[in-house]
Amino acid sequence: MKLRSLLGMTLVGAVLAAGSFVSIDQEQSRATSVVDFGYVGPVSVAAWGGAPLTPTTMISLSTELEITFGFRTDRVELERRAIAVSDPKSPEYGKYESIAKNARELNASDQKVEAFTNWMRAHNVHGKVDPTHSYATANVPLSVLQVMMGATYGAYTLAGAPPSIVALTPTTAVHSLISPLEEAIDRVAGATVVWDTSSNSLSPLSVTPESNINHLSPSSAPLLQPADGGTPWRTGTLTEACAAVDSVAPLGFPMGLSPAQLRTANGIDRLWDAGFRGKGARIAILDFNTYLPSDIREWRDCFGLHGTPVTNHLIGTPVFNAAASEETTLDIQTVVSLAPEAERIDWFGVEPTAATWMGKFLQLFTAPLDAAMTGGVAPDVLTASFGLCEGTFEGADPAFEVQLSIFDQMLATAAASGIGAFVSSGDSGSTACQTSPFATNPIGVQFPASSRWVTAVGGTNLTLSADNKIISSGVWNDGRFYINPSWQNQSGSGGGGLSLYVRRQSWQPKIGSGTHRPLPDISAFADSLPGYFVFYQGAWSAVGGTSASAPFTATAFALQSSARVAHGGPRLGFVAPLLYQIAEKGGADAERAILDITLGNNDAGGAGVYPATVGFDMASGLGTVKHDGLYDILNPIRPDEPVEPKFTG
């Protein structure tokens, strides 16, 4: 990373937390005695920053740094277990254990956790251990870090940086921790930071990573025509909706598809007719902003979707942000559109205190894994509609790959516990890094959609028949509707491509060299033309984005999971291996369960990638799930009497 990037990061308030760039493939073969601190010491930090360091006056040793500690464990066995319980071909399929049991048996034992917390407590530091025993966080004084690492800290000015900006790092390279910490910890992030001496603090990030909500207005309306299987105005027959939404027409023609239309189009009527309107399903929604409960009430009134109230979990001090909270509103309304009678709908609104983006994601995804916050039972699904270009993490946080290994460990534990995570692939098509100040190539994908342990959800468009069945469908790409060329680079499209850092899982097809993860895995309706109905701040509109397709898909699978349990089967958990196997097998089951998307592309930035093709592609993944067909595949033998949805625990 060059100095210009380091300075740019400082100017936007990002914090440098240390971590080594050990590749994920190499990570599993490291010697277990080595503790990974990352870029520590003036030589290493200078090489990383691309600028010479000069010793300067050291700040107070009482200064606290935010540190993330990764617990030492056999991650090979953890991943084997997570795959086995998620693989329909495995004899262990569906044999989930609780998060608490997996945490103790697959991650840090109680003895390791106790050794860590006792040492920290003896040094007047409070360490918080996550529910999966993957990691712990603590604000640690420099004086304690010196003891812990057996090294002296120094302060260094950076060539070309303002004099108030200094790098805090050990004066030498460090590869170990004092006993007994070294027996419990093998990764440490945050040991090197850039410090602003003028404010004597680490500045939190000044932006929150949210997916875009796509709006159009009459003043900016392009000329439109159908393209690539989709129609940029409402098709089908508007059903089960109040009169107010019928007049939503910002471009002069009717827009917005109702929940009932989308349930029919995606085969979810099959589950509703069987009685699965959410009972037994537990859904966790992750967001960075809060919402107005009155908006949810009005929306439910309009579509007659009363039922389970949303249980709110405020973590930190999130506030209503009129500019960004529509994301949260859309997430909740989309979940309710499919599962109004869910066993639980838990919303986690977080104002993360972590200083890095990766730290914020860790904090947010960890919250719903604490059973004490979800009624004593873990959720079936997590849904998250946010992300950032992978290159942004690399440029803004040298601990990215270290923290990524911790994030993967946490989510692998969730998968081993039968929890499915669904993440939006982003709204910038194949060029997720086009606006990143750190990425050198606009072509890229978003994290956390690129995580190996999530189902990444892209976007499609739709044209519906009068009875709300899909006539045609293509890749969501607003630019394909635009005749006016000036709109070409201002359009949204479903994210997709190859990860820079995350390796491909065994159930995925090989793309290129076959070593990196392709995404998305699947797609669902995300087209802002005509869009989803949303009621926000007292007004109706139609919006789109993978911010809608991700919660839609997560909730649909929560319904499928509750149906599976009612029929005597296991919960679905992490569904990607199942879907890839159905597609790979081909034949009648694949045709019944997956609508292959073969029209259009996700080239939203004029980069020329990626086209939809027969089978898997990086514009739409495997395609769109047909939930009526999947329901019949998962539940082939049904009793004469309707199966009663039931609570699970």
N, C-alpha and C positions, 0 to 999 in steps of 0.2 A: 504494500500500500504506500502510495506516495504522500508527501507532505501536504499537497493540496487537498487530498481526501481527509487527512487527519485534521487540518484546519477547518475544512468544511464541516466535519463532524462536530468540532468544538463550537462552531458558530450556531449550529442548529440545536445545540444543547445535548448532543448524544454523549454517552459516557463510554470510555474504553475499559472493558473488563477483559482481563487477560485470559488466554487459552492457546494451546498449541494447535497448529494446523496438522494434526495427525489425521490421515484419511480414515474414513469409516472402515474401509477394507483392511487397513493396517491395524486398526484399533484392537481387534480381537486377538492379535498375535503379540501384543506388547508384553514385556516381562511384567509379572504381577507386582514386583517390588517397586516399580517406578510409579511415582505420583506425577500426574500431568498438570503442570502449572501454566504451561503455555509460554507466551512471550514475556519472560522475566529477565531482568538484567539489562544494563545499558546497551550492550552489543546487540542482543536479540531485539530489543525495542527499536533501536536505531535502524536495524535492517528491516523490520516490519514497517516502520513509519517512513522510511526513505529519507531520513533527515538526521544529521549528527545531534548528539545529546551533549550538554555541558553541565557538569555538577553545579548546583546552586544551593542556597540555604535550605536546609531541611525544615519542613513544617512540623508542628507538634505531633509527638508520638501518641497523643490521645485521640488523634483524628481516626474516625472509623471508616472502614471500607466495607462495601456490601459484597459478601462472599457467598458463592454457591459451591457446596461440597457434594461431589458425587460419591455415593457409597460403593465400596468394592464388593463385587459379587460375580457370580458365574453368569454373565449375560448370554453366553451361548445356550445354556440350558433354559434361561428365561425365554429366549426367542424360539427355541425348539418347542417349548410348551405353548407359547402363544400361537404358533403356526398349527400345532397339532390339534388344538381345540377349535380352530377356525377352519380346518381342512376337512371337507365332507368325506374324503377318502381315508382319513385317519381313524383308527379305533378309539382315539381319544376325543373325537369330534363332539362338541357340545358339553363336555365334562368339565365345566367351569368350577373354579373355586372362588371364594370371596376375595375381595381385594386384601383384606386383613391377613388371610392365610397365605395368599401369594406373596404379599409383602415380606412376610417373615421367612417363607421357605425359598423364594426365588430371588429375593433381594437381600437387604441387610437383616440379619437376625436381630432379635431383641438385645442380644449381648453386644453386638456391634453398635447398635443405636445407643445403648446405655453407656458404652465406653466413650463414644463421641460426646454425648450430652454431659456426662460427668466431667470430662476434661474441660469442656467449655464452661460449665458452671463453676468449676474450681478457679477459672480465670475471669469470673464475673461477666461472662458472655452468654446470652440466651440464644440457643440454636433451635430453629423450628424445623422439624422433620416432616416431610410430606407423607400422605397416607399410604403411598406405595413403597415407602422406604427406599426410593431411588436417590433422593438427595435431601440436603438440609440447607437452610439459608441462615445467615447471621450477619449482624453488623459488628465487625471485629476491629478493635483498636490496632493501630500499627504496632504498638508495643507488644501486643499479644501475637500478632502475625509474625513478628521477628522471632519470638520464642517457638512458635509453631513450626516455622520453616527453618530455624537455625541459621538465619541470615539477617543482615542489617539492611534496612531500607535507606534509599537515597532519593533526593529530588533533583530533577534535571530540566533545564530549559531546552526548548526545541528550536533548532535553527529555523528562522523565518516566522515563528509563532509570536504572538504578543507576550511580553515579559511576564504577565500575570499567569500564563498557562505553563504548568510544569507537569512532567511525567513522574509519577511515584512508582518505584519498582525496586526490588532487591538489588543490591550492588553487584551481585554475582548471579550466575545461573543456579537454579534450584531444582532438584529432582526428587526430594523426599520430604516427609513430615516426621515430626517427633513421635515416638511411641507413647501411647497406644493409638494415636490418630492414624498412623500409616497402615495399621492393620484393618482399619475401618474405611479409609478414604483413599481413592485412587485418582480423583480429578478435582481440581480446584480452579474455579473461574472468578476473576475479579482481583487477582493479585497485582496486576498493573493497571493503573488508571491515569487519565489526564485530569488534573486538578486545577480549578480556577482559584488562585490565591486571593483574588480581589473580593470574591464572595465567600471564600473558605468553604466551598461545598462542591459536590457533584451535582450538576444540573440535570433534572429529569428530562426525558424526551418531551419535546414541545409539540409533537403531533401524535395522534392515535391512529393506528393502522386499520382503517375501515375500507371495505369494498365500496365502490361507487353505487349510488342510486341514480339511475338514468331517468331524467325528466326531459320532456319536450314541451315547447310552448308555441302558440300560433305565430308569434313574432319571428320564430326561428324555424318554422316548419319547412322541411325540404319537400320536393316533389317525391311522391312515393309510388311504388308498384310492387306487386308480389314478386318474391324471388326465392330461389333455393328451397322451395317447399313451404315457405311461410307467407303469411298475409299480414301486413302492418296495420290492420284494423280488426275489430272484433268479428270473428266468424262463429258459426254455431248458433245456438239459441240460449240467450241469457235466462238462467233458471235460478229459483230460490234466492232472489235478491230484492232488496227494497228499491223503490222508484228512484231514489237519489242517484244510484250508480248508473242507471240507464242513460243519464245525460252527460256522463264523463266523456268529453270529446275535445281534448285540447288542440287537435289538429283539424277539427271540422268534421270528423267522422267518428263513430262510436269506438271506444277503446276499452280495454279491460276485460279479462276473463274471470268469471265468478268461481268461487270454490267448488260449486256443484259441477260446473263445466269441466274443471280440471280433474275432479275426482272421476268423472265419467271417461274423459279422454285417456286417463292413465290406468283405468281398470280397477280403481279403488272402490267403485260401487260394489264390486264383487265381495270385498271384505265387509263393507257396511251392510249389505244385504244379509250377510252371515252373522251380523251382530257385532262386528268388530269396529266400533267407533272410538276406540281408545282404551276401554277397560282392560286393565292389566298392563298397559303400556306406561313406561316411565321415561320422560324426555327432559333433557337438560339443555338449556339455551345459553350460550356464552356470548357476552357482549361487552363493549367498552363504554357504552352510554346507557342512561336510564330512559324511561318512557313515561307517557301520560296514561294512567289507567283509564281515564275517560275515553281516550281513543280506542282502547280495546273494547270497552263496553259498547260504544256506538257501532263498532264493526260487527261485534257478535249479534247485536240487535238486528242489524240490517239483514244478515244472512241466517238468522235463527240458529246460531251455533253456541247456545248457552251450555254451560257444563262446568267442568273442573276449573276452579280459580287458579291463577298463576301464583306460585309461591316465590316471593322475591328474596334474594340474598344480596344485600349490599355489602360489598367488600371494599374497604377503603372508604373514600368519600366521593363517589360519583355524583355528578349533578346533571340535571336536564340540560342538554345542549341542543338548542333548536336547530343548529346547522348539521348535527350529526346523529341525532337520536331517531331519525326516521328508519335507520338501519335496524335498531332494536324493535321498533314498532312493526316493521315488515316481518321480522323473524317470528315474533309472537303471533301475529295474525295468521301467518302461513302455517305454523304448527297447529293452531286452533282450527284451521280450515279442514284438517284431516282427522284430528283427534280431540274433538271438543269434550269427550268423556274420558280422557286419559286418567290413569291412576294418579299420576303426578305430572305437573308441568313446573319444573324448577328453572327459574331465570336467575342467572348470575351476572349482576352488573358490577363491573370491577373498575376501579380507578387504581391500576396497579402501582405499587410503590417501587417496583424494581427499576433499576436505572438503565437497563438495556432492553431492546425489543424482545430478544430471546427470553430474558428474565421475565418480562411481562407475560409472554405466552405461557411460560412455565407456570406462573402464578395463576393465570386464568384457567388453564386446562386442569390444574390440580384441584381447584375448588370443588367441582362436582364429584370428585372421587372420594371425598370425605363423607362417609355414610351418615355421620351425625348431622349433616346438612340436608340430606335427602330422605328423611324419615326412616333411617336405619337400613335402607335397601338401596343398592347402587342403581343408577339409571340404566335403561336399555341402550339409549343412544345419547351422544353429545352432538350438538350442531353448532358450527362456528362459521360466521360469514365475514371473515377478515383475513388479511394476509399482506405480505410485502415481498417484493422481488428478492430472490435469494441473494443476488449480488449486493443488495443493500445491507444484508446481514454481514456479509464478508467484509464490505468496506467500512461499516460502522462499528463492528464488534469482532476483534481478533479472537474472541472466545467462542465464536459461532459454532465451529465444529465440535468443540468440547461440550458446549451446552446442548448441541444437537444430540449428542450421544446420551445425555441425561434425559432430554425430552423423549427420545425414542425408548429409553428404558422405562420411563413412566407410562407411555402409551402402550408399550408391549405388555406391561403388567395389566393395564386396562383391558387389552384384548384377551389376555389369558383369563380374565375375570368375566368375559362375556359382554363387554361393553363395546358398542360400535361407535366410532367417531367419524363424522361426516363434515367435510370442510369445502367451502366454495373455492373453485379453481381461479377465481378472479374475473374481472370484467374488461381486461385489456388484451384479450386474445393471445396470440403467440408472442406479443411484445410486452410482457409484464414488466420489463425493466426499462421501458422507454423513458420514463420520467425520473428514474433513480439517479441521484447525484454520485453514486458510487460504482454503479455497474458500467462496464466498458462495452457491453453488447446489449442492444435493446431487446434482443430475443432472449426470453427466459421464462421461468415459471415462478409461482409464488410459494412461499412457505407460510403456514404449515400444511398447505394442500399437498406439497411434495413429500411429506413424511410417509415412511413406509407403512405406518400403522393407522392411517386414515383412509377412508374412501373419498377420493377427490371427485367433486361434482362439477361438471361443466354445464354448458347451456345449449338449448335447442330453440327453434321456433315451431309454430304450429299453424296448420289450417284445419278447421273443424267442419264436419258435416252438420246438417240441421239437428241431428240427434247427438251432437257433441262427441262424435268419434273422430279420431285422427284420420284425415284424408291424406295429408302429406306433412313431412317434417324435415327440416335441415338444421345445419349448425346455426346457432344464434350469432348473427353478425349484422348489426344495424347498418353498417356501411354497404351491405349488399342491396339494401332497399333504396339507397340514395342515388338519384340521377345526377344531382348537382355535385360535381367533383370536389368542391370546397368542403363538403361534409365528410369526405372519405376518411380523413384522419381524426375525426371527432366522434367516431362511433364506438360502441361497446361490442364486445364479443367474448365468448367463453374462453377462459385461459386454458392453455395446454402446451405441451412440449416436453423436453427432457430436463430432468434435474441436473444441476451441476455437481451436487454433493451426495445425494442419496442413492444408494445402490438399488438396482432392480430386485424385486422379490421373485421367487421361483415360479409363481403362478402367472406372472406377466409375460407378454410376448417380448422378444428381443427387438430393439430398435437400434440401428447402427451397430456399435460394438457390443451392445447388449448388457453393459455393465451398469447403466444408470436408469433410474426410474422414469418411465413415461407416464404422463397424465394428460387428461383426467381419466378416472376409471370408468365412470358412467356420466350421463348427462340427463337433464330434465329441462322443462320449459323455463326459459329465463329471458325471453325476448321482451325488451321494453316497448316493442311495437307488436302486439297491443298491450302487453304488460299484465301485471297482477293488480287487482284493486287494493288500495291501501287507504285507510282513514287516518289522517295525521294532522294534529293541531287543528282539529275541527273542520277539516275539508277532505273531500274525496279526490283521489287522483289515480292514475295508472302508472306503475313503475315496473322496472325489470332489473335483471342482473342475476348472477349466481348467488347473490345474497338471498334470493328467493328459492332458487333450485336446490340449494343445500338443505335448508330446513324442511322443504317439501319432501325431499328424498329421505332424509333422516326419519321424519315422522311416518312416512309410508312404511319404512322398514320396522319401525316400532310397532305398527299395526300387524305387520306380517309376523313379527316375533311373538306378540301376544296370541295370535291365532295358532302359531306353532305349538305354544305351551298348552293351549286349550285342547289341541288334538293329541297331546301326550308326548310331544317332541321337545327338544331343547330350544332355548332362546337362540336367536341367530348370531348375536355378537358381531364380530368383525366380518362383514359380508363379502369383501372383495374376492377372497379365494373361491367362494361359492359361485359368484357371478362369472368369474373367468373360466371356471370348470364347465359351467353350463354352456357358455359360448364356445369353448374349445371342443366340447362333445358334439355340438352341432345338432342337426336333425330336428325332430319335432319339438323337443323341449326348448332348444335355443330359439326356434321360431315363435313358440308360445310365450316365452319369457322376456325376449329382448327385441326391440325394434331397432334394427341396424340403421344408422344414419349415414347416408351416402351422398348427400347433397351439401354443397357449400364449403366454406372454410372459416378458420378463425383468424384470418389475416386482417386484423384491425388497424395495424400500423403501417401497412404497405411494405411489409418485409418479404412477402411471398410464401408464407407458411401458415398453417398446415391444412391440406385438403382432407375432406371426409372421403373415406374409401370403404369398400366392402370389408367387413370385419373391424378389428380394432384400428383406431387412428387417433392421432394427438389433437384432433379437433373436437371429437365427441366421445372418445373412449370406446367402450363396447357398444354404446348407443343408449337408448332409453328403456328402462324396465317397464314391462307390461305386467302390472301387478295382479291382474286377474289370472293370467297364465302362470305367474310365479306362485300364486296362492295354490293353484291346483297341483302344481309340481311338488310343492312342499307338503301338501296335505292330500295325498292321493286316495286315502281310504277314510271316508267320512261316515259317521253313524247316520241312521235314518232320521233321528231327531237332530235339530240344530244344536251345534256345540255352544255351550254357554261360556262366554268370555269370563275369565276368572282372574283374580288378583294373584300375583306371584310374589314370593318373598323367601 
